[in-house]
């Protein structure tokens, strides 16, 4: 025998639950912002870097990416889950070694390391052919 009835949710928590169901009565903090890059090593002025950030301000419209303090992507928009993506080429004037890639939306920011190396310089080597004629006497 089933009894008729209704269910009223007194507390609803819809944020940050896109991957799995959570208890609507649970209380938790917003996850920390994070940024990932690929590859995390490259050559100045030559290597393209893909950037993916998560847990930023929802639908933020002023997201900026910096490499070693230089703006390499700006006016990016986060989606309605706080995700943002961008790409850039390692600036040719950054110093060699470990550099910081930072993503910020004005409220939250996240950083990760990038190893910058000298550009690959390919030098053309000319082939010189010398023809010698030997005469026998």
C-alpha positions as CSV (number, residue, x, y, z in Angstrom):
1,X,0.0,0.0,0.0
2,X,1.4,3.4,-1.0
3,X,0.6,6.6,0.8
4,X,0.2,9.7,-1.2
5,X,2.4,12.6,-0.2
6,X,4.6,15.4,-1.5
7,X,8.3,16.2,-1.0
8,X,9.6,19.7,-0.5
9,X,13.3,20.5,-0.7
10,X,14.0,23.0,2.0
11,X,17.7,23.4,0.9
12,X,18.9,23.2,-2.6
13,X,22.6,23.2,-3.7
14,X,23.0,23.1,-7.4
15,X,26.6,24.6,-7.8
16,X,29.6,22.4,-8.3
17,X,27.7,19.2,-8.9
18,X,28.0,18.7,-12.6
19,X,29.6,15.3,-12.4
20,X,27.8,13.5,-9.7
21,X,24.7,13.8,-7.5
22,X,25.3,15.2,-4.1
23,X,23.2,15.5,-1.0
24,X,21.2,18.7,-1.3
25,X,21.8,19.1,2.5
26,X,25.6,18.9,2.3
27,X,27.6,22.0,3.0
28,X,31.0,22.4,1.4
29,X,33.4,25.1,0.1
30,X,33.8,26.0,-3.6
31,X,36.7,23.9,-5.0
32,X,40.0,25.8,-5.4
33,X,40.8,27.2,-8.8
34,X,43.2,25.2,-10.9
35,X,45.2,25.6,-14.1
36,X,46.8,23.1,-16.3
37,X,49.1,23.6,-19.4
38,X,50.3,21.3,-22.1
39,X,53.1,21.0,-22.8
40,X,54.8,22.3,-19.7
41,X,58.2,22.7,-21.5
42,X,59.0,24.6,-24.7
43,X,61.1,27.0,-26.7
44,X,60.8,30.7,-26.5
45,X,59.0,32.2,-29.5
46,X,58.2,28.7,-31.0
47,X,56.2,26.4,-28.7
48,X,52.4,26.8,-28.5
49,X,50.9,26.2,-25.0
50,X,47.3,25.1,-24.3
51,X,45.8,26.4,-21.1
52,X,42.8,25.0,-19.2
53,X,41.5,26.5,-16.0
54,X,38.7,25.4,-13.8
55,X,36.6,26.6,-10.8
56,X,36.9,30.3,-11.7
57,X,34.0,32.8,-11.3
58,X,31.0,31.5,-13.2
59,X,30.7,33.3,-16.6
60,X,33.5,35.7,-15.8
61,X,34.3,37.9,-18.9
62,X,37.7,39.4,-17.9
63,X,39.9,36.3,-17.6
64,X,43.6,37.0,-18.3
65,X,46.5,34.6,-18.9
66,X,50.1,35.7,-18.1
67,X,53.4,34.1,-18.8
68,X,56.3,35.4,-16.7
69,X,54.2,38.4,-16.0
70,X,53.4,39.3,-19.6
71,X,49.8,39.2,-20.8
72,X,49.6,36.4,-23.5
73,X,45.7,36.1,-23.6
74,X,43.0,38.5,-22.4
75,X,39.3,39.2,-22.4
76,X,38.6,35.4,-22.2
77,X,35.2,34.2,-20.9
78,X,34.6,31.4,-18.4
79,X,31.7,29.1,-19.0
80,X,28.8,28.6,-16.6
81,X,30.8,26.1,-14.7
82,X,33.8,28.4,-14.3
83,X,36.0,26.7,-16.9
84,X,38.2,28.6,-19.3
85,X,40.6,27.7,-22.0
86,X,43.2,29.5,-24.1
87,X,46.4,29.1,-26.0
88,X,49.6,31.1,-26.6
89,X,53.1,30.9,-27.9
90,X,55.8,31.3,-25.3
91,X,57.0,34.9,-25.6
92,X,60.4,35.2,-27.2
93,X,61.6,37.7,-24.6
94,X,61.0,35.6,-21.4
95,X,64.0,34.4,-19.5
96,X,65.1,30.8,-19.7
97,X,64.2,28.4,-16.9
98,X,61.1,27.9,-14.8
99,X,58.5,30.6,-15.5
100,X,55.0,31.1,-14.0
101,X,51.8,30.9,-16.1
102,X,49.0,32.6,-14.2
103,X,45.3,32.7,-15.0
104,X,43.1,35.2,-13.2
105,X,39.5,36.4,-13.4
106,X,40.0,39.4,-11.1
107,X,38.7,37.5,-8.1
108,X,40.5,34.2,-8.3
109,X,43.8,33.2,-9.7
110,X,45.8,30.0,-10.2
111,X,49.4,29.4,-11.3
112,X,51.5,26.6,-12.7
113,X,55.1,26.2,-13.9
114,X,56.4,26.3,-17.5
115,X,60.0,25.6,-18.4
116,X,61.2,28.0,-21.1
117,X,64.3,27.1,-23.2
118,X,66.3,28.8,-26.0
119,X,64.7,28.8,-29.4
120,X,65.9,26.1,-31.8
121,X,68.1,27.6,-34.5
122,X,68.6,25.6,-37.5
123,X,71.6,26.7,-39.5
124,X,71.9,26.0,-43.2
125,X,75.1,24.4,-44.2
126,X,76.1,24.9,-47.8
127,X,77.7,22.0,-49.6
128,X,80.9,23.0,-51.4
129,X,82.0,20.7,-54.2
130,X,85.6,21.0,-55.5
131,X,86.4,19.4,-58.8
132,X,90.0,18.4,-59.2
133,X,91.4,17.2,-62.4
134,X,94.6,15.2,-62.1
135,X,96.8,15.1,-65.2
136,X,99.3,12.2,-65.5
137,X,102.5,12.9,-67.3
